[in-house]
Structure formats: structure tokens, C-alpha cells
Amino acid sequence: MEENQHDIVISAKGLHKIYDETKVPVHALQGVDLEIRRGEFTAIVGPSGSGKSTLLNIIGGLDTPTEGTIIVNGQDISKLSDNQLIDFRKNNIGFVFQSYNLIPVLTAKENVEFVMMLQKRSRKEMDERVHNLLDAVGLGDRTDNKPSELSGGQQQRVAVARALASKPSFVLADEPTANLDSHSTANLLDIMARLNKQENMTFVFSTHDQRVIDRARRVIVLDDGKIISDKTLAATAS
């Protein structure tokens, strides 16, 4: 039982989030309870305004709950200061955003190694990890290209490599396929599924893309800030 507890990387209890409390209150989350275990490949889905991006932002320490607790790797992150949160995110959480969020003046290699520089990793370790990650996402031959020289799908693959560079406990992906065509989406999901299986990397998606939902091993449905369905699907045989 104790070992199972260590497998829980995200634990949300009684999460509420209210925006514009002084004017017209918007209840983005209404009492969300959730646990994510290591190695899960989870999609959080729901219509626009259902609260899925808010939930992802709170899990990632980019927003704070109005009420409730969010425990990541055993740490209640709702009690951390802004500076503590920055350090915590840097060392524990990888992010993949809809708009890629790559630094335009940096090459693919430099974008991937940026977080590791903040972590003060050695040059040797950075070079080796960047090489391995860009190879893993099929961009080993594009290390010196800047984002403007890469397609949308290639930029998003650089973003995945960057999310993994810090050796995070899990990766949060907010609508990662929204700007991608079908081929790029399939390619990206193949890469993420492989990393999930081979490295036991935990992925949590916020999405309304059926292509992502079809690949998920667990699907959590939000509506009006509440979880209305939570289904774990049987894993396929390796």
C-alpha cells in the first residue's frame, strides 16, 4: 500500500476556482477530486469553459485554487511562494503548450537545453540529453534550426523534447495538437505514447481532440467545473 502511495504524482482534493469574485463570479472548478499515478496517459476532456485548462494550470502551479489542495510529488504546491513555485516547476513538471512557446532566437538544441541550463546541469550532460531527446522525437538532424525554419509539427516535437529535458515527474500538455494537421498529430502522439511506455513517463492532456482521446489510457470528462466521468481503459498488450 505504501508503495502505491509513492506512485501518486498528482493529488487534487476539493479544488474550487472562482474568477472575478468581486464582480460576477465564474465557478471554473467546483469541488474536483483527482489522483494521477505514475505512468498514466490521461486525457482531461470537456467543452470550452468546462474547466479543463484551469485544472491543468492549477496542477502545473501556473494558477492557484480558490479552495482545496493540490499535492504534487508529496508537496502541497498551493502553499508555495512564487519563487518556490518557479523552482518546483523547473525541477518537477514539463509543459507542452498549444502555441509551442519556443524561444524564436534560439535553435532547437538551445530551446531544449534551456531548462537544463537553469538547473545548472553540466555541459556534457546537456549535450548528451539534448542529442538523445531530439533523436527520440525524430529531429536529430535539425538541432541547429530555429523555430521559423521548422514546421508546426516539428516545433511541437521540439517542445516535447524540451518538456522532457528537465527529467520531470510528469508532462502537462494543454491542447498540444490544436494547431497540427492529422499527420503531425499522429506523429506527435506516437512519440508521446512511446515515451510513456518506454520511460514510464506520465502524460496529462487537456484536449477536445478526438485523436488524442482515442490514444489515452484514461479519460476524465469535465463539465461546468465538475468531473462527470472518469474511465480507465485496458492497456493494449505490448
Contacts in CASP RR format, 6 or more apart in sequence:
PFRMAT RR
TARGET T0000
AUTHOR 0000-0000-0000
METHOD contacts of the structure
MODEL  1
MEENQHDIVISAKGLHKIYDETKVPVHALQGVDLEIRRGEFTAIVGPSGS
GKSTLLNIIGGLDTPTEGTIIVNGQDISKLSDNQLIDFRKNNIGFVFQSY
NLIPVLTAKENVEFVMMLQKRSRKEMDERVHNLLDAVGLGDRTDNKPSEL
SGGQQQRVAVARALASKPSFVLADEPTANLDSHSTANLLDIMARLNKQEN
MTFVFSTHDQRVIDRARRVIVLDDGKIISDKTLAATAS
4 37 0 8 1.000
7 37 0 8 1.000
7 38 0 8 1.000
8 35 0 8 1.000
8 36 0 8 1.000
8 37 0 8 1.000
8 38 0 8 1.000
9 36 0 8 1.000
9 37 0 8 1.000
9 38 0 8 1.000
9 72 0 8 1.000
9 73 0 8 1.000
9 169 0 8 1.000
9 170 0 8 1.000
9 202 0 8 1.000
10 34 0 8 1.000
10 35 0 8 1.000
10 36 0 8 1.000
10 59 0 8 1.000
10 70 0 8 1.000
10 71 0 8 1.000
10 72 0 8 1.000
10 170 0 8 1.000
10 204 0 8 1.000
11 34 0 8 1.000
11 35 0 8 1.000
11 36 0 8 1.000
11 69 0 8 1.000
11 70 0 8 1.000
11 71 0 8 1.000
11 72 0 8 1.000
11 74 0 8 1.000
12 32 0 8 1.000
12 33 0 8 1.000
12 34 0 8 1.000
12 35 0 8 1.000
12 55 0 8 1.000
12 58 0 8 1.000
12 59 0 8 1.000
12 68 0 8 1.000
12 69 0 8 1.000
12 70 0 8 1.000
12 71 0 8 1.000
13 33 0 8 1.000
13 68 0 8 1.000
13 69 0 8 1.000
13 70 0 8 1.000
13 71 0 8 1.000
14 31 0 8 1.000
14 32 0 8 1.000
14 33 0 8 1.000
14 67 0 8 1.000
14 68 0 8 1.000
14 69 0 8 1.000
15 29 0 8 1.000
15 31 0 8 1.000
15 32 0 8 1.000
15 33 0 8 1.000
15 34 0 8 1.000
15 55 0 8 1.000
15 58 0 8 1.000
15 65 0 8 1.000
15 67 0 8 1.000
15 68 0 8 1.000
15 69 0 8 1.000
15 70 0 8 1.000
16 27 0 8 1.000
16 29 0 8 1.000
16 30 0 8 1.000
16 31 0 8 1.000
16 32 0 8 1.000
16 65 0 8 1.000
16 66 0 8 1.000
16 67 0 8 1.000
16 68 0 8 1.000
17 27 0 8 1.000
17 28 0 8 1.000
17 29 0 8 1.000
17 51 0 8 1.000
17 54 0 8 1.000
17 58 0 8 1.000
17 63 0 8 1.000
17 65 0 8 1.000
17 66 0 8 1.000
18 25 0 8 1.000
18 26 0 8 1.000
18 27 0 8 1.000
18 28 0 8 1.000
18 66 0 8 1.000
19 25 0 8 1.000
19 26 0 8 1.000
19 28 0 8 1.000
20 26 0 8 1.000
21 66 0 8 1.000
27 224 0 8 1.000
27 225 0 8 1.000
28 49 0 8 1.000
28 51 0 8 1.000
28 54 0 8 1.000
28 225 0 8 1.000
29 51 0 8 1.000
29 54 0 8 1.000
29 55 0 8 1.000
29 58 0 8 1.000
29 65 0 8 1.000
29 225 0 8 1.000
30 224 0 8 1.000
30 225 0 8 1.000
30 226 0 8 1.000
31 67 0 8 1.000
31 68 0 8 1.000
31 225 0 8 1.000
31 226 0 8 1.000
32 55 0 8 1.000
32 222 0 8 1.000
32 225 0 8 1.000
32 226 0 8 1.000
32 227 0 8 1.000
33 227 0 8 1.000
34 55 0 8 1.000
34 220 0 8 1.000
34 227 0 8 1.000
36 42 0 8 1.000
36 170 0 8 1.000
36 202 0 8 1.000
36 204 0 8 1.000
37 202 0 8 1.000
38 169 0 8 1.000
38 170 0 8 1.000
38 200 0 8 1.000
38 202 0 8 1.000
39 196 0 8 1.000
39 200 0 8 1.000
39 201 0 8 1.000
39 202 0 8 1.000
40 202 0 8 1.000
40 203 0 8 1.000
40 204 0 8 1.000
40 217 0 8 1.000
40 218 0 8 1.000
41 192 0 8 1.000
41 193 0 8 1.000
41 196 0 8 1.000
41 202 0 8 1.000
41 203 0 8 1.000
41 215 0 8 1.000
41 216 0 8 1.000
41 217 0 8 1.000
41 218 0 8 1.000
42 202 0 8 1.000
42 203 0 8 1.000
42 204 0 8 1.000
42 205 0 8 1.000
42 216 0 8 1.000
42 217 0 8 1.000
42 218 0 8 1.000
42 219 0 8 1.000
42 220 0 8 1.000
43 205 0 8 1.000
43 207 0 8 1.000
43 212 0 8 1.000
43 213 0 8 1.000
43 216 0 8 1.000
43 218 0 8 1.000
43 219 0 8 1.000
43 220 0 8 1.000
44 52 0 8 1.000
44 55 0 8 1.000
44 56 0 8 1.000
44 204 0 8 1.000
44 205 0 8 1.000
44 206 0 8 1.000
44 207 0 8 1.000
44 220 0 8 1.000
44 222 0 8 1.000
45 52 0 8 1.000
45 206 0 8 1.000
45 207 0 8 1.000
45 208 0 8 1.000
45 213 0 8 1.000
45 219 0 8 1.000
45 220 0 8 1.000
45 221 0 8 1.000
45 222 0 8 1.000
46 52 0 8 1.000
46 208 0 8 1.000
46 221 0 8 1.000
46 222 0 8 1.000
46 223 0 8 1.000
47 208 0 8 1.000
47 223 0 8 1.000
48 208 0 8 1.000
50 222 0 8 1.000
50 223 0 8 1.000
50 224 0 8 1.000
50 225 0 8 1.000
51 222 0 8 1.000
51 225 0 8 1.000
52 206 0 8 1.000
52 207 0 8 1.000
52 222 0 8 1.000
53 174 0 8 1.000
53 175 0 8 1.000
53 206 0 8 1.000
54 63 0 8 1.000
54 225 0 8 1.000
55 206 0 8 1.000
55 222 0 8 1.000
56 172 0 8 1.000
56 174 0 8 1.000
56 204 0 8 1.000
56 206 0 8 1.000
57 63 0 8 1.000
57 174 0 8 1.000
58 64 0 8 1.000
58 65 0 8 1.000
58 70 0 8 1.000
59 70 0 8 1.000
59 72 0 8 1.000
59 172 0 8 1.000
59 204 0 8 1.000
60 72 0 8 1.000
60 77 0 8 1.000
60 89 0 8 1.000
60 93 0 8 1.000
60 95 0 8 1.000
60 172 0 8 1.000
61 70 0 8 1.000
61 77 0 8 1.000
61 85 0 8 1.000
61 88 0 8 1.000
61 89 0 8 1.000
61 93 0 8 1.000
62 89 0 8 1.000
64 78 0 8 1.000
65 78 0 8 1.000
68 78 0 8 1.000
69 76 0 8 1.000
69 78 0 8 1.000
70 76 0 8 1.000
70 77 0 8 1.000
70 78 0 8 1.000
71 77 0 8 1.000
72 88 0 8 1.000
72 92 0 8 1.000
72 93 0 8 1.000
72 169 0 8 1.000
73 92 0 8 1.000
73 169 0 8 1.000
75 88 0 8 1.000
77 85 0 8 1.000
77 88 0 8 1.000
80 88 0 8 1.000
89 95 0 8 1.000
90 115 0 8 1.000
90 118 0 8 1.000
90 119 0 8 1.000
90 166 0 8 1.000
91 119 0 8 1.000
91 166 0 8 1.000
91 168 0 8 1.000
92 168 0 8 1.000
92 169 0 8 1.000
92 170 0 8 1.000
93 168 0 8 1.000
93 169 0 8 1.000
93 170 0 8 1.000
93 171 0 8 1.000
93 172 0 8 1.000
94 163 0 8 1.000
94 164 0 8 1.000
94 166 0 8 1.000
94 168 0 8 1.000
94 170 0 8 1.000
94 171 0 8 1.000
94 172 0 8 1.000
95 101 0 8 1.000
95 163 0 8 1.000
95 171 0 8 1.000
95 172 0 8 1.000
95 173 0 8 1.000
95 174 0 8 1.000
96 156 0 8 1.000
96 159 0 8 1.000
96 160 0 8 1.000
96 163 0 8 1.000
96 171 0 8 1.000
96 172 0 8 1.000
96 173 0 8 1.000
96 174 0 8 1.000
96 176 0 8 1.000
97 159 0 8 1.000
97 174 0 8 1.000
97 176 0 8 1.000
98 174 0 8 1.000
98 175 0 8 1.000
98 176 0 8 1.000
98 178 0 8 1.000
98 179 0 8 1.000
99 179 0 8 1.000
100 147 0 8 1.000
100 152 0 8 1.000
100 155 0 8 1.000
100 156 0 8 1.000
100 158 0 8 1.000
100 159 0 8 1.000
100 179 0 8 1.000
101 159 0 8 1.000
102 111 0 8 1.000
102 147 0 8 1.000
102 155 0 8 1.000
102 158 0 8 1.000
102 159 0 8 1.000
102 162 0 8 1.000
103 110 0 8 1.000
103 111 0 8 1.000
103 114 0 8 1.000
103 147 0 8 1.000
104 146 0 8 1.000
104 147 0 8 1.000
104 148 0 8 1.000
105 146 0 8 1.000
106 114 0 8 1.000
106 146 0 8 1.000
107 143 0 8 1.000
107 144 0 8 1.000
107 145 0 8 1.000
107 146 0 8 1.000
108 134 0 8 1.000
108 139 0 8 1.000
108 142 0 8 1.000
108 143 0 8 1.000
108 144 0 8 1.000
108 145 0 8 1.000
108 146 0 8 1.000
108 147 0 8 1.000
108 150 0 8 1.000
108 158 0 8 1.000
108 161 0 8 1.000
109 130 0 8 1.000
109 134 0 8 1.000
109 143 0 8 1.000
109 144 0 8 1.000
111 147 0 8 1.000
111 158 0 8 1.000
111 162 0 8 1.000
112 130 0 8 1.000
112 133 0 8 1.000
112 134 0 8 1.000
112 158 0 8 1.000
112 161 0 8 1.000
112 162 0 8 1.000
112 165 0 8 1.000
113 126 0 8 1.000
113 129 0 8 1.000
113 130 0 8 1.000
113 165 0 8 1.000
114 162 0 8 1.000
114 165 0 8 1.000
115 162 0 8 1.000
115 165 0 8 1.000
115 166 0 8 1.000
116 125 0 8 1.000
116 126 0 8 1.000
116 129 0 8 1.000
116 130 0 8 1.000
116 165 0 8 1.000
116 166 0 8 1.000
117 126 0 8 1.000
119 166 0 8 1.000
121 129 0 8 1.000
129 165 0 8 1.000
130 143 0 8 1.000
130 161 0 8 1.000
130 165 0 8 1.000
131 140 0 8 1.000
131 143 0 8 1.000
133 161 0 8 1.000
133 164 0 8 1.000
133 165 0 8 1.000
134 140 0 8 1.000
134 142 0 8 1.000
134 143 0 8 1.000
134 158 0 8 1.000
134 161 0 8 1.000
136 161 0 8 1.000
136 191 0 8 1.000
136 194 0 8 1.000
136 195 0 8 1.000
137 157 0 8 1.000
137 158 0 8 1.000
137 160 0 8 1.000
137 161 0 8 1.000
137 191 0 8 1.000
138 157 0 8 1.000
138 191 0 8 1.000
139 154 0 8 1.000
139 157 0 8 1.000
139 158 0 8 1.000
139 161 0 8 1.000
142 149 0 8 1.000
142 150 0 8 1.000
142 154 0 8 1.000
147 155 0 8 1.000
147 158 0 8 1.000
150 158 0 8 1.000
151 184 0 8 1.000
152 179 0 8 1.000
152 180 0 8 1.000
152 184 0 8 1.000
153 180 0 8 1.000
153 184 0 8 1.000
153 187 0 8 1.000
153 188 0 8 1.000
156 176 0 8 1.000
156 177 0 8 1.000
156 179 0 8 1.000
156 180 0 8 1.000
156 184 0 8 1.000
156 188 0 8 1.000
157 187 0 8 1.000
157 188 0 8 1.000
157 191 0 8 1.000
159 176 0 8 1.000
160 171 0 8 1.000
160 176 0 8 1.000
160 188 0 8 1.000
160 191 0 8 1.000
160 192 0 8 1.000
160 195 0 8 1.000
163 171 0 8 1.000
163 173 0 8 1.000
164 171 0 8 1.000
164 195 0 8 1.000
164 201 0 8 1.000
169 202 0 8 1.000
170 201 0 8 1.000
170 202 0 8 1.000
170 203 0 8 1.000
170 204 0 8 1.000
171 192 0 8 1.000
171 201 0 8 1.000
171 202 0 8 1.000
171 203 0 8 1.000
171 204 0 8 1.000
172 204 0 8 1.000
172 206 0 8 1.000
173 192 0 8 1.000
173 203 0 8 1.000
173 204 0 8 1.000
173 205 0 8 1.000
173 206 0 8 1.000
173 207 0 8 1.000
174 205 0 8 1.000
174 206 0 8 1.000
175 206 0 8 1.000
175 207 0 8 1.000
175 208 0 8 1.000
175 209 0 8 1.000
176 188 0 8 1.000
176 205 0 8 1.000
176 207 0 8 1.000
176 212 0 8 1.000
177 184 0 8 1.000
177 185 0 8 1.000
177 188 0 8 1.000
177 189 0 8 1.000
177 207 0 8 1.000
177 209 0 8 1.000
177 211 0 8 1.000
177 212 0 8 1.000
178 209 0 8 1.000
180 188 0 8 1.000
182 211 0 8 1.000
185 209 0 8 1.000
185 211 0 8 1.000
185 212 0 8 1.000
186 211 0 8 1.000
189 211 0 8 1.000
189 212 0 8 1.000
189 215 0 8 1.000
192 203 0 8 1.000
193 215 0 8 1.000
195 201 0 8 1.000
195 203 0 8 1.000
196 202 0 8 1.000
196 203 0 8 1.000
197 238 0 8 1.000
205 212 0 8 1.000
205 216 0 8 1.000
207 213 0 8 1.000
213 219 0 8 1.000
216 233 0 8 1.000
217 232 0 8 1.000
217 233 0 8 1.000
217 235 0 8 1.000
218 230 0 8 1.000
218 231 0 8 1.000
218 232 0 8 1.000
218 233 0 8 1.000
219 229 0 8 1.000
219 230 0 8 1.000
219 231 0 8 1.000
219 233 0 8 1.000
220 227 0 8 1.000
220 229 0 8 1.000
220 230 0 8 1.000
221 227 0 8 1.000
221 228 0 8 1.000
221 229 0 8 1.000
221 230 0 8 1.000
222 228 0 8 1.000
END
